[in-house]
Structure formats: structure tokens, C-alpha cells
Amino acid sequence: MDNSVFFDFLRFCLDDDAPLPQSASAINWQRLYDLGHKQGIVGVLFHGIKRLKRNDPHPTPQVLAQIGTENAMIVESNKEAYADAFRVTEFVYRRYGHRSCILKGQGNALMYPDPYMRASGDIDQWIVPNDGETVEDIMRLCRRIDPNCKLQYHHAELTDDGSTPVEMHFRPSFTENFIYNARLQKFFEQEAANQVVNIVSLPDNLGRICVPTDSFNRIFQLSHVFKHFLSEGIGLRHVIDYYYLLKRGITEDEKREYAAVVRRLGMEKFARGLMFILSDVLGLSPSLLPMASDMRVGKMILREVMKGGNFGKFDERFAGMESDNPILNAFYSIVKNMRFAFEFPQYTVFAHISWILWWHFYYRYHINRIVEE
């Protein structure tokens, strides 16, 4: 089974109105499952399999058991993650008086046709400063919540208590390029107030949380996907998140605003490549694209996605490039970045080296000094 057959069936899984492709008779179901597992989208494939009619091609009982078992785990992890997202939202508000927003994760899952079909991960909670407060105040808050939390530039990793892992963000994301990062942080600051009042209900009466608005999400998630693409890698799960985000609709004015912000952040080339995958590969209507696509860049991104899988965990080119030493890991990241130096020079070698030097020799000291005051 070649990748074209896989993508034919994936388009069927993504769009409940799509007909079953003729190539379904050529599906190697074991390979389909293996690809779905590698890309972190088994729940999406199972959603499509449930739509198959009696006379349609079906997985073998063995493969169906594999897919069904993994999907059941995805459903259970989503239930726990939804409950935990509500719990941490209430905890921060009731105890400390801070409104927050759940980034990515369960907010993304709510955009899928079935809110339990997306493979869940940790909880990313963006705590927005109250009037008169600064980002440093939120850092101190994170330390009060968990004195042992690991502080980074944009978030604090809380000690694992056995539930869904939680990252408390004082900045939603960042880029290694100082100029573009300053612009990105300015965008986040300007949009913060709207994100902590965008309340949605969770499935099965599991509570209510705040999630990003679509206009904010289109920029934030693009920056998040781009950042991971340049570092460890992305899988189809990231791309499909963006697929369902754009499928919610976008106006012509919003398209113009999106294009202007993306250009200002230096992400236009990557965004156009992503548009190619969304439309030409996954079947998203061109009318829903906020900017024109770029086939050449899109094919390059897709090759990396298919080689690396979810978060690049299956990329054999970089097997063994892991270490407990943060300096060594930073070096490995630069090595991986080198293959993108021609396509995205502003976000690769110089920017990454500068960020590492700044982080290790200044900002880490700065954070520790502030939170210990």
C-alpha cells in the first residue's frame, strides 16, 4: 500500500460527508494501523472505520482489535484530560483569582467531529496576569503552586502527581529569533484578555473551560507547529489539528489579517507549505485557506512529517540523539535544524545559537533571582 491509498482513506476519515474512495480495496490494514500509530492519529482512523458499510472493505479482526484497543485508551485518556483541564482551571481561579485558557490539547479535541477521537497529551494552561501584574508575577505564582516546578522561558512544568501532566504557561509559546519573538509576544499580550473569556462546555457535563478564539488560535498554533517542526518534528496529528481549526471557517477580512500577522512573524513560507498539505493532501476546501499554498515547500514539510511521525519520535536519521544533558540536547537540536537552514534561515542556526546562549547564561539566572525574591 503506497501513501496515496493511505491519504485517500484519511480524507474519508476526516470528512463525514466524503465518500469511501475506490482505492479502499487496496488498503493494507496492518500498514494503515502502523502509519496511524506512528502519526498519532489512530482515533481519527477509527472514526472513519466506524463509517464503513457492511459491503465495504474492512480491517482484519486482528488489526481491528489493535485499532479498537488503542482507540479505547484514547477515549479514556480524553475523559481524564477533560476532567483535569476543568480541575486546574477552577483551582487557579478559585484559589488564586486568575483566569486561564487551555491551549492546544483538549481545546483542539473539541473541534473534532468526535471530542474523544484526538490522541490527548498534557494540559497546557495559560495563566493571564491580572491588572497591574507582570509575567514574573505569574512565575512566582507557579512556584507557590508547586515549589519544585521546573521553570522555563514560557512555562512551568509541574511535578507529576499521577494525573494528566500540566504545564502552566506565562507565555503561550516563543520563537528562537529575538526579533520575531518580540513581535509574537506582543501579539499574545494584545490578545490575552479575549482568550480567558471564551468559555466552552466540555462533553458529558465534565465542566467548562476557556479556549483560544479561532483568530488567536490560527496564529498561535501555526507558531507552535512551526517551532516543533524545526526542533524535534511534527506528525499528522499537528496538521489535522490545524485542518479542523480552519474548517470552522474564516472571513475575507480575517484572511487579510492572518496574512499580515504571519508575514510580520516571518512564517509565511511555512504557512504556505502547510496550506498545500491541508488542501491538496487532506482535502480541505481552498476557500477555507487563509493564504495561497506552496507546493514545493508543502512537499518538503510532508516528507519530514512522514519520516518522523508524531513529534519526530520515529525519525531513524536522528536515532540516539537524546541525552540527559541539556547542553548536549541543545547541540542535537542545532544539528537537526541545519537541514532547514536554506528554507528558513531566520529561524535556524544563528537564531537557535543565540537563544541557547541567552537562555543558559542569562535568563535562567534571571528567573531564579526573580522567583526567590
N, C-alpha and C positions, 0 to 999 in steps of 0.2 A: 504494500500500500504506500503510494507516494503522498507527499504532503498536500497535494491538491485535493485528494479524496478526504483527507483529514479536515481541511478548511471548508470543503463543501458541507460536511456534516456539522461542523462547528457553526456555520451560518444558520443552519436549521435549528440548532440548539439555542442560539441567541435570540432568534426572532420567532415568536409564537405563531406568526402568520406565514412564515416561509414554508414552502412545500418541501417534502423529502427529495433530495437530489437523486438523479438517476445513478450517480456513482455510488450510492449507498450499498449496492450489491457487491462492490469491490472492497468494502471495508474489511480490514484485518482487525478484528475487535480487540485482540490482545495488544496489538500495536497502538490502537486508538487509546486504550486504557493507559498504556505506558507513557504515551505523549501527554495525555491529560494529567497524569500524576506528576510528570516532570514539570509541567507548566502551572500546576496548582489550580486546575480547573475541572477536576473530576465531578464536582457538584453541577457544573454547567452541562457537562456531557450527560449526566444522569437525568437532568431536566429534559434534555432532548430525547433520551431513550424512553422516558415515560410517555412521550407523544407518539411513539411508533404504533402503527395499527397492526392488527392481527396478521395480515399478509405481508407486512414489511419485513425486510431483513432484521434479525435480532442478534444480540450477542449470545455467545455460547453460555450455558449455565455456569461454567467456571468463571468466565470473565464477568458475567452479570453479578455473581456473588462478590467478586473483588470490588467492582464499582459500587454495588449496593452497600457493602460493609464500610467502605471509605466514605460514602455519602452519609451514612448514618452517623459516623463520627463527626462529619462536618456540621450536620444539623444540631447535634448535641453541643458542640463547641460554640455554635452561634447562640444557642439558648443561654449558655453560661456567659458568653461575652455581652449579650444584650443586657442581662441582669446586672453584670458588673459595671457596664457603662452607665446604667441608671444609678447604681450604688455610688460610684465615685463622683458623679455629677451632684447628687444630693449631699454627699458628705462634704464636698468643698463648699457648697453653697450654705448648707445649714450650719456647719461648724465654723467656717471662716468668712462667710459673707461674700464669696467670689462666684461670679457667673463663669461658666466654662462652655466649651464647644468640643464635641467629639470629632476629631479629624479622621479621614480615611475609614478604615475598618468597618464598624457597624453602620456608620453613616452611608458608606458606599453600598453595603449589603442591602439597605432599604431601597436602593434604586433598581435592584434586580427584580425580574418578574416574580421570583420566589425569594422572600427575605432570608431563607435558610440555605440557599444554594451556593453562596460565595464562601470559599475557604477563609475562615476567620484567622486573625493573628492577635497581636497585643492591642491594648487600648491606648490611643493617643489622645490625651486630654489637654486642650489648650486653655490655660487659665489666663484670663484677661485682667490686667491691672484695673483697680477701681480708680476713680478720680483722685489725682494727686499722688498716685503710686507710680513706681517705675518697674522695669523688668527685674532689677536687682531685688525689689521687694518680693516679687514672685519667687525668685531663687531662695530667699530666706524662708518663705512660706513652705516651699518644697522640703527644706531642711527641717522645719518644725514638724511637718507631717511624717517624714522619715529621716532621722538624723544620719542614717547610713546610706542615703541615696547617693548615686553617682551623678555628679553634675557635669553636663557638657554645655556646649555653646547654646544649644537651642532647647534642651530638655533635661529632665532629671529622671534617671532610671530608678524606680522604687524597688525596694527589696521584695523579692518574690515571696508571697505568703501562701502559695498553693493555688490561688485563683488565677484569672486571666492576668498576665503581666501588664503593668501600667507604666506608661511614660508620660510624665506631666510636662507639658511644653510651656515655656515662656516665650518662645518664638516658634511659629508653625514649622519652618524649615529654613534653609540657608543655602548659599552657593559659595564656592571657594574663590570666586572672583570678587575682590573687595568692592569694586565699583557697582557691579550688578547686584551684589548682596545688599549694599546700602539702599539701592532702589527697591529691591524686593522687600526689605524690612519696612521701608516707608509705605509700600502698598499694604502690607499686613496691618500696620498701625492705623492707616486711614480706614480700613475695612473692619477693624476688630469689633466695634460696637454692634454692627449688624449681625455678626455671627453668633453672639450669645443671646439673641432674642429670637432666633429662627428655630422654634420648637417643633418637634415632630413626635408622634406616638410610636412606640415600639410594638411589634406584633405580639399577639396573645396577652395583651394587658401587662406587659413587662415593665411599663413605665414610660416616661417621656424624657427626651434629651434634646440638646441643641446640636444642630449640624450646620456645616457651612452652607451659605447660599450658593446657587448654581454659578453665579458670576464670579464669586470668590473662588469656588472650587475649580473652575476651569483654569485659573492661573496657578493656584496652589498645587493642584495635583499634577499639572504639567511640570512645575519646578521639581516636585517630589520624584516623578518618574524620570525626568532628565538627570537628576542628581544620582539616582540609583543606577541608571543606565551607564553613567560614566565611572561609577565605582565598582560595585560587585556585579551588577547586571539586573535585568528585569525579565519577567516572564509574561506570558499572555494574560495572566491574572491582572497585572497592572494595566495592560492595554484594554482589557474588557471592562475594567472599572471606568475607564475614560469613554468607552463605547456607550455604556449605559448613562453616563453623565450627559454626553452630547445628545443622546436620544431623547432627553427630556425637552429639547427644543431650545432655539436661540433666535433672537430677533436680528434684523439687519443692523440696528444701532449697536446691539451687543457684539456683533461680529466686528464692527469697526473698532469698538473699544478694546476688544480682545486683541486684535491685530496690533493696535498701538502699544498696549502694555507688553505684549510678547516681544515686539521689536525693541522696546526700551530695555528689556531684560536680557537681550541677546540670545533668545531661544527660538527665533523664527525658523531657522533651518531645521532644528529638531522637530518643532511643531509641525512643519510641512511634511516631514517624513512620517510622523505619526498619523497625519491625516490620510496618507496613502494607505497605510495598513488598515485603518478604520474603514475606509470606503472600498478600496479595491480588493482587500483580502477578507475583511469581516462583513462587508455588505452594507455598511451604514450609508444612508441616503446622502448624496453630495450636498443637498440643500441644508443639511444639519451641520456641515463642516464650517467652522468659524474662519477658515482661510484655505487657500488653494493647497493642493498636495504636491509633493515632490517624489516622483517615482524612484529616482536613483538613491536618494537618502533613505526613503522608506524601505527599499530592498536591503540596504545595508543594516538598518535597525532590525529588520525582521530576521536576517541571518544571525545576528547576535542573540536575539530572543530565542530562536530555535536551538542554537548551540548551547546556551547557558541554562535555559529553563528558569524556574522561579527563583529570583534573587541570584541568578548565576550559579546555583549550587551544583549544577551538573556539567559545568564547563570543564572539560578534560584538559584544555590548554593551560589552565592555571591550577591544576591539581597539586596539592601540597603547599600552596601559598597561603598558609594560615599560621598564626603564631600568637602566643600569649603576650608577646612584647608589642606594645602599641606603636613604637617607632618602626619596628620591622613591618608591622601591618601597614603602616603609612607608606613605607617604601614599596610594598607589594601593590598598593593602590596606584602609585605613580606608574609602576610597570604596566599595569592594566590600562591606565589612562593613555599610555603612549600610542596605542593603536588608533586613538581618536584625535591625535594632535593636528592632523591635517584638516579634518572635518570641523572640529570645534576648538580651535587654538585658544580662544579666550577663556575656555573653561578647563583646560588641561594642564600641561606641565607647569608653567610659571605660576598660574593661579593656585595650583594644588601645593606646590612647594612653599609659596608664600603663606598659605593658610596653615600649613603644618608648623612652620617656624613661629608664626604669630600665636598659634594655639598653645604650643608646648612651652614657649619661652615668655609669654606674657599673659594670655587670657586665663590659663589655668591658675596662675598665681593671683590674678585679679579676682577671679570667682571666689577662691578660698578666703582671700582677705575680706571680701565684702560679707560673705555669709557668717564669718566669725566675729564681725563687729558687734 
